[in-house]
Amino acid sequence: MESETYPIPEELLNGRGTEMFDHVAESLKDFLQKKHINQKRKALGFTFSFPCGQSKIDEGVLLSWSKNYKARGVLGTNVVQSLRQAIDRVGGTNVDVLALVNDTVGTMMTCGYDDQRCEVGVIIGTGTNACYMEELRHIDLVEGDEGRMCINTEWGAFGDDGALDDFITHFDREIDAASTNPGKQLFEKMVSGMYMGELVRLILLKMAKKGLLFDGRVSNALRTKGKFQTKHITLIEQYKDGLKNTREILTELGLSPSADDCLAVQHVSTIVSFRSANLCAAALAAILTRIRENRKLKSLRITVGVDGTVYRTHPQYPKRLHKVVRRLVPECHVRFVLSESGSSKGAAMVTAVAQRLAAQRREINDTLALLSLSPENLQQVRDKMRVELERGLRKDSHRTASVKMLPSFVYRTPDGTERGKYLALDLGGTNFRVLVVKIRSGIRKSVRMYNKIYAIPLEIMQGTGEELFDHIVQCISDFLDYMGMKNTRLPLGFTFSFPCRQTGIDKGSLVSWTKGFKATDCEGNDVVEMLREAIKRRNEFDLDIVAVVNDTVGTMMTCAYEDPKCEIGLIAGTGSNVCYMEEMRNIEMVEGDEGQMCVNTEWGGFGENDCIEDIRTRFDREVDEGSLNNGKQRFEKMTSGMYLGEIVRQILIDLTRRGLLFRGHITEPLKTRGIFETKFLSQIESDRLALLQVRSILQQLGLDSTCDDSIIVKEVCGTVSHRAAQLCGAGMAAIVDKIRENRGLNQINITVGVDGTLYKLHPHFSRILKDTVKALAPQCDVEFVLSEDGSGKGAALITAVARGET
């Protein structure tokens, strides 16, 4: 290890902080050039021996100066940033400042390199401090509960709250009053080398004035602050030459000491240094007791790494300290090791760890950057979505368009005149809902609903079409029995949340299954007809099926009943889709050009023609390849609740393979497709959730994680959901801007009715979505209204609207 010491001029201690850091940077540059080690970029550890609040290894906000430092403009600032800026100003230095290390921590790490039992560091020199390894579960300022973290106690401030008032003498108070930081660092002022010599001087001065020393004579030097230093105490207390040294020191101070004077001065010095050792021993005993009790041990074997000029040079200080510590904590077997390399070796070790962590951090950042979308990316998504919307509406390009723009044959939103009793079915995921909806118009306008939810087993979802529709009819039969309505022929609205090509309000052929459904003999067939046939097979009741409705359209209608400005529906849940009121003249697939019709965009298919391949990642492709409909619904697989958890899982596997997560161990649960449900993203990303709870969620999934793992998992979840919300926002911006242009408006106020668990439950999704729309469609004032009653109510309203038009 090579080193060189550079003094800091006294004027810099009280000057401007920038000048002091410039001096440090110039000294660093000089050292690197002298040693000819400035060619390759070096990792730099910064030992900074003052109290700092640290939130990470390369950041530290100075809390207070001590040891006569008073440089201006540094308190409350990040000292690592100050050093980096100084290095940039000075130039010619090729380093990365990777770690900020307190000298006490550096001492512990230095000694710990040779002795693994070293878990405490103590400095007794110009200043004094201690650090030790505390259980992470006890550190409330840091999230996590596993393992340990080194705590820099800053014990020099012990007593600032009055805890040491019974032990502080009037000499201590005099030293404190004359210091640069009165009322602060009181323990340090009783213990450290910076103040011990001054304390002896004040005692000798008082004794001389009282005629107890030097025949009552006082020299100018004895009256002068700083003339008697701690190095003098070290010389005075030497075994053989102590009295001789005492006489020489006192003579240099302009005094004529007698033999008794020398003995008395030696005794005063011993009392002051012994008190310092006793106080340090008591404080250290408290730390050792805490460590032993933390670990629930009857006896503790531990090593304390020590450094500092007082401990290093005083002939009797170490022995006194050791003896008192062992007397105070006999159940602790303590070994004291002097740090031969100071704190520098330890700082270098911390920096080496920081360098490894920084390299891992870069790998993680590079991986997550693949999912990051720039403003330009989002603008391109918006513009490409607009192109696909237009292609889906035109007859000549409809067949090859990735956004199908399916007509719904819903020509208007509710106007408040709707009334009557309706049955509604809602099929869109693993649950199926049957409702009775009673609508009243006029002054007492209201909607009352009664519903029951039924599960759809996986074997039904992926069985035959006949089995699926028979199951649906069985659920309807149970509900009608429950409501006592089996003999009533009610008009029915059927919310069917899958892409359908409609030729009328009650005619819809399934284009393709999504969301994990795979029932055979359904695609290409009329789902209304399949429902009618299943009702006939059951032969228990009859229903008037008036309308087949996409859940997105149902959501729009539900919100439009309360807000006439609602002309868009958005589903952000298991699936992802949008509908909106389009001008009839633009819908070439349907005859007529007067008025409007709601178009079900089926935007989940956006990208099936490879138009967004530039933003799809290898993780998206892995999810797609493992899905039931490989190559289909590519946009939905990047934005919907059914797939976000699976994207997260693929990223976690990748990071684990590279040793960046879960200790490099890919467990069986992590290999299991679908284990990471999107609801876990919402829970993990909650601002109120501590890392301990994140770990608990991961453990429920069979993923044994550290707190560092939990931080990374939370970051991965945030990146995936943030991208999903941004993509939905970019698509929505294309739609609201199209409506505005359709109507020839400079500005438009419009409402979007929203449903779906992702939008409702995720802590950040809705905000990011809104922010993206605002940024990409600045001429549109868009309000988002949550659908409180789902799309079942909307199906009943569509049925009511359709009945009113026939």
C-alpha positions in Angstrom: 0.0 0.0 0.0 1.5 3.4 -1.0 0.4 6.6 0.7 1.4 10.2 1.1 0.1 12.8 3.6 -0.9 16.3 2.4 -1.5 19.0 5.1 -4.6 21.2 4.9 -3.7 24.8 5.5 -5.4 26.3 8.5 -7.0 29.1 6.5 -8.9 26.4 4.5 -10.5 24.9 7.6 -12.6 28.1 8.1 -12.6 29.3 4.4 -15.0 28.4 1.6 -15.9 24.8 1.2 -15.1 24.8 -2.5 -11.5 26.0 -1.8 -11.0 23.1 0.7 -12.3 20.5 -1.8 -10.2 22.0 -4.6 -7.2 21.5 -2.4 -8.1 17.9 -1.8 -8.6 17.4 -5.5 -5.2 19.0 -6.3 -3.5 16.8 -3.7 -5.2 13.7 -5.3 -4.0 14.8 -8.7 -0.4 15.3 -7.5 -0.4 11.9 -5.8 -1.7 10.1 -8.9 0.9 11.8 -11.1 3.8 11.2 -8.8 2.9 7.5 -8.6 2.3 7.3 -12.4 -1.1 5.7 -11.8 -3.4 8.2 -13.6 -3.6 6.3 -17.0 -6.5 3.9 -16.2 -9.7 5.0 -14.5 -9.6 4.3 -10.8 -12.3 3.7 -8.2 -11.9 6.1 -5.4 -12.9 5.7 -1.7 -13.4 8.9 0.2 -12.6 8.7 4.0 -14.4 11.6 5.6 -14.1 11.8 9.4 -17.2 13.9 10.1 -20.8 13.1 10.9 -22.7 12.5 7.7 -26.2 11.3 6.9 -25.9 8.5 4.3 -28.7 7.2 2.2 -26.4 5.2 0.0 -22.7 4.2 -0.2 -21.7 7.1 -2.5 -23.7 9.9 -0.9 -23.3 11.7 2.5 -24.8 14.9 3.7 -22.6 16.7 6.3 -24.5 17.0 9.5 -22.0 19.0 11.5 -18.3 20.0 11.5 -16.1 19.0 14.4 -12.3 19.1 15.2 -12.1 22.9 14.5 -13.3 22.5 10.9 -15.7 25.2 9.9 -15.5 25.4 6.1 -18.4 27.5 4.8 -21.2 26.2 2.4 -20.7 22.5 3.2 -23.2 21.8 6.0 -26.3 20.1 4.6 -24.7 19.3 1.3 -23.5 16.0 -0.3 -19.8 16.0 0.3 -19.3 13.3 -2.4 -20.8 15.6 -4.9 -18.6 18.4 -3.7 -15.5 16.3 -4.2 -16.6 15.2 -7.7 -17.2 18.8 -8.7 -13.8 19.8 -7.4 -12.1 16.9 -9.3 -13.9 18.1 -12.4 -12.8 21.7 -11.8 -9.1 20.8 -11.2 -9.1 18.3 -14.1 -6.5 15.8 -15.0 -7.7 13.1 -12.6 -9.2 9.9 -13.9 -11.3 8.6 -11.0 -14.8 7.5 -10.0 -15.8 8.4 -6.4 -17.7 5.2 -5.5 -17.8 5.2 -1.7 -17.9 7.6 1.3 -16.4 5.9 4.4 -16.2 7.3 7.9 -12.7 6.7 9.3 -14.1 4.6 12.1 -15.8 2.3 9.6 -12.5 2.2 7.6 -10.6 1.2 10.8 -13.1 -1.7 11.5 -12.9 -2.9 7.9 -9.1 -2.7 7.9 -8.8 -4.9 11.0 -11.6 -7.1 9.9 -9.6 -8.1 6.8 -7.2 -10.1 9.0 -9.7 -10.9 11.8 -13.2 -11.9 10.9 -14.4 -11.4 14.5 -13.7 -7.7 14.2 -17.2 -6.1 14.3 -16.4 -2.9 16.2 -14.2 0.1 15.3 -13.1 2.8 17.7 -11.1 6.0 17.0 -9.4 7.8 19.9 -7.3 10.5 18.4 -8.0 14.2 17.5 -11.6 13.2 17.6 -13.4 10.1 18.9 -16.0 7.8 17.5 -17.2 4.2 17.3 -19.0 2.0 14.8 -20.3 -1.6 15.1 -22.3 -4.2 13.2 -26.0 -3.8 14.1 -28.8 -6.1 13.3 -30.7 -4.7 10.2 -34.0 -5.4 11.9 -33.3 -2.8 14.5 -32.4 0.0 12.1 -35.6 1.8 11.4 -34.0 4.3 9.1 -33.2 1.6 6.6 -35.7 -0.8 5.1 -35.1 -4.5 5.6 -34.6 -7.0 8.4 -32.1 -9.5 7.2 -28.4 -9.5 8.1 -26.4 -6.6 9.6 -25.2 -3.2 8.7 -22.3 -1.1 10.1 -23.6 1.8 12.2 -21.5 4.9 12.7 -22.5 5.9 16.2 -21.0 9.4 16.2 -20.7 9.0 19.9 -18.8 12.3 20.2 -22.2 13.9 20.5 -23.2 11.8 23.5 -24.3 14.2 26.2 -25.5 16.9 23.9 -28.9 16.2 25.4 -27.8 16.7 29.0 -27.2 13.0 29.7 -23.6 13.7 31.0 -24.4 16.8 33.0 -23.6 15.0 36.3 -20.1 14.2 35.0 -19.2 17.5 33.3 -16.9 19.8 35.3 -16.6 23.5 35.1 -13.3 23.0 33.2 -15.3 21.0 30.5 -17.8 23.8 30.3 -15.0 26.4 29.9 -13.6 24.4 27.0 -17.0 24.0 25.4 -17.8 27.7 25.7 -14.5 28.6 23.9 -15.0 26.0 21.1 -16.2 26.6 17.6 -19.3 24.5 18.3 -20.6 25.3 21.9 -23.1 22.7 23.2 -22.1 20.1 20.6 -19.8 17.1 20.7 -19.6 17.2 24.5 -18.4 13.6 24.9 -15.7 14.2 22.3 -14.6 17.3 24.3 -14.1 15.1 27.4 -12.3 12.3 25.7 -10.5 13.2 22.5 -6.9 14.4 21.9 -8.0 17.7 20.5 -9.2 18.8 24.0 -7.2 16.8 26.6 -4.2 19.1 26.5 -6.4 22.2 26.9 -8.2 20.6 29.8 -4.9 20.0 31.6 -3.8 23.6 30.9 -7.0 25.0 32.5 -6.5 22.9 35.6 -2.9 23.9 35.9 -3.8 27.6 35.4 -6.4 27.5 38.2 -4.0 25.6 40.6 -1.2 28.1 39.9 -3.6 31.1 40.5 -4.5 29.5 43.9 -0.8 29.2 44.8 -0.9 25.4 44.6 1.7 25.3 41.8 4.8 27.2 40.6 4.7 29.4 43.8 1.6 31.0 42.4 3.4 32.4 39.3 1.6 32.2 35.9 3.4 32.5 32.6 1.9 34.1 29.4 2.2 30.7 27.7 0.1 29.0 30.5 -2.5 31.7 29.9 -2.6 31.0 26.2 -5.1 28.6 24.7 -3.6 25.7 22.8 -0.1 26.0 24.3 -0.5 22.8 26.2 -1.3 19.9 23.9 -2.2 16.3 24.2 1.3 15.3 22.8 2.7 16.8 26.0 0.5 14.5 28.1 1.9 11.6 26.2 5.4 12.7 27.0 4.6 13.5 30.6 3.2 10.0 31.3 6.1 8.0 29.8 7.4 5.4 32.3 11.1 6.3 32.6 11.4 9.8 31.3 8.1 11.2 32.4 9.3 13.5 35.1 12.2 14.7 33.0 9.8 15.5 30.1 7.5 17.3 32.5 10.2 19.6 33.6 11.3 20.4 30.0 7.7 21.1 28.9 7.0 23.3 31.9 10.2 25.2 31.3 9.3 25.8 27.7 6.1 27.3 28.9 8.1 29.9 30.9 7.7 28.3 34.3 10.2 27.3 36.9 8.8 24.0 38.3 10.0 22.3 41.5 10.1 18.5 41.8 6.8 18.6 43.6 5.3 20.8 40.8 6.4 18.2 38.2 4.8 15.3 40.2 1.6 17.3 40.5 1.5 18.1 36.8 2.1 14.4 36.0 -0.7 13.5 38.4 -3.2 16.0 36.7 -2.3 14.6 33.3 -2.9 11.1 34.5 -6.3 12.0 35.9 -7.4 13.6 32.6 -6.2 10.8 30.4 -7.5 8.1 32.8 -10.9 9.8 32.7 -10.8 9.7 28.9 -10.0 6.0 28.9 -12.7 5.3 31.5 -15.4 7.2 29.5 -14.4 5.4 26.3 -14.4 2.1 28.0 -17.9 2.7 29.5 -19.3 3.7 26.0 -17.6 0.7 24.4 -19.0 -1.6 27.1 -22.5 -0.4 26.2 -21.9 -1.3 22.5 -20.5 -4.8 23.3 -23.4 -5.5 25.7 -25.9 -4.5 22.9 -24.2 -6.8 20.4 -24.2 -9.7 22.9 -27.9 -9.2 23.7 -28.9 -8.7 20.0 -27.5 -12.2 19.4 -29.0 -13.7 22.6 -25.6 -15.0 23.7 -24.4 -15.7 27.3 -20.8 -14.8 26.3 -19.4 -13.0 23.3 -16.1 -13.4 21.6 -15.3 -10.3 19.5 -12.5 -8.1 18.2 -12.3 -4.3 18.4 -10.3 -2.5 15.7 -8.7 0.7 17.1 -6.9 3.7 15.7 -6.2 7.3 16.6 -3.1 9.2 17.9 -4.1 9.0 21.6 -4.5 5.3 21.5 -1.5 4.8 19.3 1.0 7.1 21.1 0.0 7.3 24.7 2.1 4.9 26.7 -0.7 3.7 29.1 -4.0 4.6 27.4 -4.6 1.2 25.7 -3.8 -0.8 28.8 -6.2 1.3 30.9 -9.0 1.1 28.2 -8.7 -2.7 27.9 -8.7 -3.2 31.7 -11.8 -1.2 32.3 -13.7 -2.7 29.4 -13.0 -6.2 30.6 -14.1 -5.2 34.1 -17.3 -3.7 32.9 -18.3 -6.6 30.5 -16.7 -9.8 31.9 -19.1 -11.9 29.7 -17.4 -10.4 26.6 -14.0 -11.8 25.6 -12.6 -8.8 23.8 -9.5 -8.7 21.6 -8.2 -5.2 20.7 -6.3 -4.8 17.4 -4.4 -1.7 16.4 -5.1 -0.7 12.8 -1.6 -0.8 11.2 -2.9 0.8 8.0 -5.2 3.4 9.6 -8.6 3.5 7.9 -7.3 3.7 4.3 -7.1 -0.1 3.7 -10.7 -0.5 5.0 -11.9 2.4 2.8 -10.3 0.6 -0.2 -12.1 -2.6 0.7 -15.4 -0.8 1.0 -14.7 0.9 -2.3 -13.9 -2.5 -3.9 -17.3 -3.8 -2.7 -18.9 -0.6 -4.0 -17.2 -1.1 -7.4 -18.6 -4.6 -7.7 -22.1 -3.4 -6.7 -21.8 -0.5 -9.1 -21.0 -3.0 -11.9 -24.0 -5.1 -10.9 -26.2 -2.0 -10.7 -25.1 -1.0 -14.3 -26.1 -4.5 -15.5 -29.5 -4.2 -13.9 -30.0 -0.6 -15.2 -29.0 -1.8 -18.7 -31.6 -4.6 -18.6 -34.4 -2.3 -17.4 -33.4 0.3 -19.9 -34.7 -2.0 -22.6 -38.2 -1.3 -21.3 -37.7 2.4 -21.0 -39.7 4.5 -23.5 -38.4 8.0 -24.5 -40.8 10.8 -25.4 -39.9 10.1 -29.1 -40.8 6.4 -28.6 -44.2 7.3 -27.2 -44.9 9.8 -30.0 -44.2 7.1 -32.5 -46.5 4.7 -30.7 -49.2 7.3 -30.8 -48.7 8.0 -34.5 -48.6 4.3 -35.4 -51.8 3.7 -33.4 -53.5 6.5 -35.3 -52.4 4.9 -38.6 -53.8 1.5 -37.5 -57.1 3.1 -36.3 -57.5 4.5 -39.8 -56.6 1.3 -41.5 -59.1 -0.7 -39.4 -61.9 1.7 -40.4 -61.2 1.5 -44.1 -62.7 -1.3 -46.2 -59.6 -1.8 -48.4 -57.2 -2.2 -45.4 -59.5 -3.6 -42.7 -58.5 -7.2 -43.3 -54.8 -6.6 -42.7 -55.1 -3.9 -40.0 -53.8 -5.0 -36.6 -56.4 -2.8 -34.8 -59.7 -4.3 -36.1 -62.1 -1.4 -35.3 -65.2 -3.6 -35.0 -68.6 -1.8 -35.3 -70.8 -2.3 -32.2 -74.1 -1.1 -33.6 -74.5 1.1 -30.6 -75.5 4.5 -32.1 -75.7 6.7 -29.1 -75.0 6.9 -25.4 -77.9 6.9 -22.8 -79.9 10.1 -22.5 -81.8 9.4 -19.2 -85.1 8.2 -20.8 -84.2 4.5 -20.4 -86.4 2.5 -18.2 -87.5 -1.1 -17.4 -86.1 -4.4 -16.0 -83.3 -6.2 -17.8 -81.1 -9.3 -17.5 -77.4 -8.8 -18.1 -74.6 -11.4 -18.5 -70.9 -10.4 -18.1 -68.3 -12.9 -19.5 -64.7 -11.6 -19.7 -62.4 -13.5 -17.5 -62.2 -16.4 -15.0 -65.5 -15.2 -13.4 -68.9 -14.9 -15.0 -71.6 -12.5 -13.6 -75.4 -12.6 -14.0 -77.4 -9.4 -13.1 -80.9 -8.1 -13.0 -80.9 -4.4 -13.6 -83.8 -2.1 -12.9 -83.7 1.3 -14.6 -86.0 4.2 -13.7 -86.2 7.4 -15.7 -87.4 10.9 -15.0 -87.0 12.8 -11.7 -86.4 9.5 -9.8 -83.8 8.4 -12.4 -81.8 5.5 -10.9 -80.3 2.1 -11.7 -80.6 -0.8 -9.2 -78.7 -4.0 -9.7 -78.8 -7.5 -8.2 -76.0 -9.9 -9.2 -74.3 -13.2 -8.5 -70.8 -14.2 -9.6 -69.9 -17.7 -10.8 -66.4 -19.2 -11.5 -65.5 -20.6 -14.8 -63.1 -23.6 -14.3 -60.0 -23.9 -16.5 -61.3 -27.1 -18.0 -64.4 -25.3 -19.2 -62.4 -22.3 -20.5 -60.3 -24.6 -22.6 -62.9 -27.3 -23.3 -65.5 -27.3 -26.1 -67.8 -24.4 -27.0 -70.9 -26.4 -26.1 -69.5 -27.1 -22.6 -68.8 -23.4 -22.1 -72.2 -22.2 -23.1 -74.0 -25.0 -21.2 -72.1 -23.9 -18.1 -73.1 -20.2 -18.7 -76.8 -21.3 -19.1 -76.6 -23.4 -15.9 -75.3 -20.3 -14.0 -78.2 -18.2 -15.5 -80.7 -20.9 -14.4 -79.3 -20.9 -10.8 -79.6 -17.1 -10.7 -83.2 -17.0 -12.0 -84.1 -19.6 -9.3 -82.3 -17.4 -6.7 -84.2 -14.3 -7.9 -87.5 -16.2 -8.4 -87.8 -15.0 -12.0 -87.7 -18.2 -14.1 -91.1 -17.6 -15.6 -90.3 -14.0 -16.7 -89.1 -13.5 -20.2 -86.7 -10.6 -19.8 -84.7 -8.7 -22.4 -81.1 -9.6 -22.1 -77.8 -7.8 -22.8 -74.8 -10.1 -23.1 -71.4 -8.5 -22.3 -68.9 -10.6 -24.2 -65.3 -9.3 -23.7 -63.7 -10.9 -26.7 -63.2 -9.7 -30.2 -66.4 -10.1 -32.2 -67.3 -9.1 -35.7 -70.8 -7.7 -35.4 -73.3 -7.4 -38.2 -76.1 -6.1 -35.9 -76.7 -5.3 -32.2 -77.6 -8.9 -31.5 -75.3 -10.6 -34.0 -71.6 -11.2 -33.2 -69.1 -13.7 -34.5 -66.1 -14.5 -32.3 -62.9 -13.4 -34.1 -60.5 -15.0 -31.7 -60.2 -16.0 -28.1 -58.0 -14.0 -25.7 -57.2 -13.9 -21.9 -56.5 -17.7 -21.7 -59.8 -18.9 -23.2 -59.5 -21.6 -25.8 -62.9 -23.3 -26.1 -63.2 -25.2 -29.4 -65.8 -24.6 -32.2 -66.4 -21.0 -31.2 -64.2 -18.8 -33.4 -66.1 -17.7 -36.5 -69.4 -18.6 -34.9 -72.2 -16.3 -33.7 -71.9 -16.2 -29.9 -75.6 -15.0 -29.5 -76.8 -18.0 -31.5 -74.6 -20.3 -29.4 -76.2 -18.9 -26.3 -79.7 -19.3 -27.7 -79.0 -23.0 -28.6 -77.7 -23.7 -25.1 -80.9 -22.1 -23.6 -82.9 -24.4 -25.9 -80.9 -27.5 -24.8 -81.6 -26.6 -21.1 -85.3 -26.1 -21.9 -86.1 -24.4 -18.5 -86.6 -20.8 -19.4 -86.6 -18.3 -22.3 -84.8 -15.0 -22.8 -85.0 -12.2 -25.3 -81.4 -11.6 -26.3 -81.4 -8.0 -27.5 -77.7 -7.1 -27.6 -74.2 -8.5 -27.5 -71.8 -6.0 -26.0 -68.1 -5.8 -25.6 -67.1 -5.0 -22.0 -65.4 -1.8 -23.1 -68.6 -0.5 -24.7 -70.5 -1.5 -21.6 -68.1 0.5 -19.4 -68.5 3.5 -21.7 -72.2 3.3 -21.5 -72.2 2.9 -17.7 -70.2 6.1 -17.2 -72.0 8.0 -20.0 -75.3 7.4 -18.0 -73.8 9.8 -15.4 -71.6 12.0 -17.6 -72.9 12.9 -21.1 -69.3 13.9 -22.1 -68.2 10.2 -21.8 -67.6 8.9 -25.3 -64.7 6.6 -24.7 -64.4 3.4 -22.8 -61.2 1.9 -21.5 -60.5 -1.5 -20.0 -57.2 -1.8 -18.2 -57.4 -5.1 -16.3 -56.9 -8.8 -17.3 -57.1 -7.6 -20.9 -56.7 -4.2 -22.5 -59.1 -2.5 -24.9 -60.7 0.8 -25.9 -63.9 1.8 -27.6 -65.1 5.3 -28.7 -67.9 7.1 -30.6 -66.7 7.3 -34.2 -68.4 9.3 -37.0 -70.5 7.0 -39.2 -69.0 8.5 -42.4 -65.6 7.1 -41.4 -66.7 3.5 -40.7 -66.5 2.0 -44.2 -67.5 -1.5 -43.0 -71.1 -0.3 -42.2 -73.5 1.5 -44.6 -74.6 5.0 -43.8 -72.8 8.2 -43.0 -75.1 10.0 -40.7 -74.5 10.2 -36.9 -72.1 8.1 -34.9 -71.5 4.6 -33.8 -69.4 3.1 -31.0 -66.4 1.3 -32.4 -64.7 -1.5 -30.4 -61.1 -0.9 -31.4 -59.7 -4.2 -30.1 -56.4 -2.4 -29.8 -54.9 -5.4 -28.0 -53.9 -6.7 -31.5 -51.9 -3.5 -32.2 -48.5 -4.6 -33.4 -49.5 -7.9 -35.0 -48.2 -6.5 -38.3 -44.8 -5.9 -36.7 -45.2 -2.1 -36.5 -44.0 -1.9 -32.9 -41.2 -4.4 -33.1 -38.7 -1.7 -32.2 -40.0 -1.4 -28.7 -40.7 -5.1 -28.0 -38.0 -6.7 -25.9 -36.7 -10.3 -25.7 -38.9 -10.6 -22.5 -42.0 -9.6 -24.4 -41.2 -12.2 -27.1 -40.6 -14.9 -24.4 -44.0 -14.2 -22.9 -45.6 -14.2 -26.4 -44.0 -17.6 -27.3 -45.3 -19.1 -24.1 -48.9 -17.9 -24.5 -51.9 -19.7 -26.0 -52.0 -17.3 -29.0 -48.5 -16.8 -30.1 -48.0 -13.8 -32.4 -51.5 -12.4 -31.5 -52.5 -9.5 -29.1 -49.0 -8.2 -28.9 -50.0 -4.8 -27.5 -52.3 -6.4 -24.9 -49.3 -8.6 -23.8 -47.3 -5.5 -23.1 -50.1 -3.6 -21.3 -52.6 -5.9 -19.6 -52.8 -7.5 -16.2 -52.8 -11.0 -17.6 -49.2 -10.6 -18.9 -47.4 -8.0 -16.8 -46.6 -10.5 -14.0 -45.2 -12.9 -16.6 -42.9 -10.2 -18.1 -41.6 -9.5 -14.6 -41.0 -13.2 -14.1 -39.0 -13.4 -17.3 -36.8 -10.4 -16.2 -36.3 -12.0 -12.8 -35.1 -15.2 -14.4 -32.7 -13.3 -16.6 -31.2 -11.3 -13.7 -30.9 -14.5 -11.6 -29.1 -16.4 -14.3 -26.5 -13.6 -14.3 -26.1 -13.8 -10.6 -27.7 -10.4 -9.9 -30.7 -11.7 -8.0 -31.7 -14.5 -5.5 -28.0 -15.5 -5.1 -28.0 -16.8 -8.7 -30.4 -19.7 -7.8 -33.3 -20.2 -10.1 -35.9 -22.0 -7.9 -38.7 -24.2 -9.1 -41.4 -21.5 -8.3 -39.4 -19.0 -10.4 -39.6 -21.5 -13.3 -43.3 -21.8 -13.0 -45.3 -19.8 -15.6 -48.0 -17.6 -14.2 -46.8 -17.7 -10.6 -46.2 -14.0 -10.6 -49.7 -12.6 -10.8 -50.2 -9.0 -11.6 -51.9 -8.4 -8.3 -48.5 -8.9 -6.7 -47.2 -5.9 -8.8 -49.8 -3.7 -7.3 -49.0 -4.9 -3.8 -45.2 -4.7 -4.2 -45.3 -1.2 -5.8 -47.5 0.3 -3.0 -45.7 3.3 -1.5 -46.9 2.2 2.0 -45.3 -1.3 1.7 -42.0 -1.7 3.4 -39.3 -4.0 2.0 -40.1 -6.5 4.8 -43.6 -6.9 3.4 -42.2 -7.2 -0.1 -40.0 -10.0 1.1 -43.0 -11.6 2.7 -44.9 -11.6 -0.6 -41.9 -13.1 -2.4 -41.6 -15.8 0.3 -45.3 -16.6 -0.3 -44.3 -17.3 -3.9 -41.5 -19.5 -2.7 -38.8 -17.0 -3.6 -36.3 -16.7 -0.7 -35.1 -13.1 -1.1 -32.7 -10.7 0.7 -33.6 -7.1 1.2 -31.4 -6.2 -1.8 -33.4 -8.7 -3.9 -36.6 -7.1 -2.7 -35.4 -3.6 -3.8 -34.5 -5.0 -7.3 -37.9 -6.9 -7.6 -39.7 -3.7 -6.7 -37.8 -1.8 -9.3 -38.5 -4.4 -12.0 -42.2 -4.3 -11.2 -42.2 -0.5 -11.4 -40.5 -0.5 -14.8 -42.9 -3.0 -16.3 -46.1 -1.3 -15.0 -44.7 2.1 -15.9 -44.2 1.1 -19.5 -47.7 -0.5 -19.6 -49.3 2.7 -18.4 -47.3 4.8 -20.9 -48.2 2.6 -23.8 -51.9 2.8 -22.9 -51.5 6.6 -22.6 -49.9 6.8 -26.0 -52.8 4.8 -27.6 -55.4 6.9 -25.8 -53.7 10.1 -27.0 -54.2 8.8 -30.6 -57.9 8.2 -30.0 -58.8 11.5 -28.3 -56.9 13.5 -30.9 -58.8 11.6 -33.7 -62.1 12.5 -32.1 -61.0 16.1 -31.9 -60.0 16.2 -35.5 -63.2 14.4 -36.6 -65.1 17.3 -35.2 -62.9 20.0 -36.5 -62.1 21.4 -33.0 -58.9 23.2 -31.8 -59.6 21.9 -28.2 -61.9 19.2 -26.9 -63.2 18.3 -23.4 -64.0 14.6 -23.2 -64.5 11.9 -20.6 -63.1 8.3 -20.6 -65.0 5.7 -18.6 -62.6 3.2 -17.1 -62.8 -0.2 -15.6 -60.3 -3.0 -14.8 -58.3 -4.1 -11.8 -55.0 -2.8 -13.1 -56.4 0.8 -13.3 -58.3 0.4 -10.0 -55.8 -1.3 -7.8 -52.3 -0.4 -9.1 -50.9 2.5 -7.0 -49.3 4.4 -10.0 -50.9 3.1 -13.2 -53.7 5.7 -13.5 -51.4 8.7 -12.8 -48.8 7.6 -15.4 -51.6 7.0 -18.0 -53.1 10.4 -17.4 -49.7 12.2 -17.5 -48.9 10.5 -20.8 -52.2 11.4 -22.5 -51.7 15.0 -21.3 -48.2 15.2 -22.8 -49.1 13.5 -26.1 -52.5 15.2 -26.7 -52.1 18.7 -25.4 -55.2 20.0 -27.3 -57.5 17.5 -25.4 -58.7 18.0 -21.9 -59.4 14.4 -20.9 -61.2 13.4 -17.7 -61.0 9.7 -16.5 -64.0 8.4 -14.6 -63.9 5.1 -12.9 -66.9 2.7 -13.6 -68.2 1.8 -10.3 -70.7 -0.8 -11.6 -68.6 -2.6 -14.2 -69.8 -3.4 -17.7 -72.9 -5.4 -16.7 -74.9 -2.2 -16.0 -73.7 -0.9 -19.4 -75.0 -4.1 -21.1 -78.5 -3.4 -19.6 -78.3 0.3 -20.7 -77.4 -0.7 -24.2 -80.3 -3.2 -24.2 -82.6 -0.4 -23.0 -81.2 2.0 -25.7 -81.6 -0.7 -28.4 -85.2 -1.4 -27.3 -86.0 2.3 -27.4 -84.8 2.5 -31.0 -86.8 -0.5 -32.3 
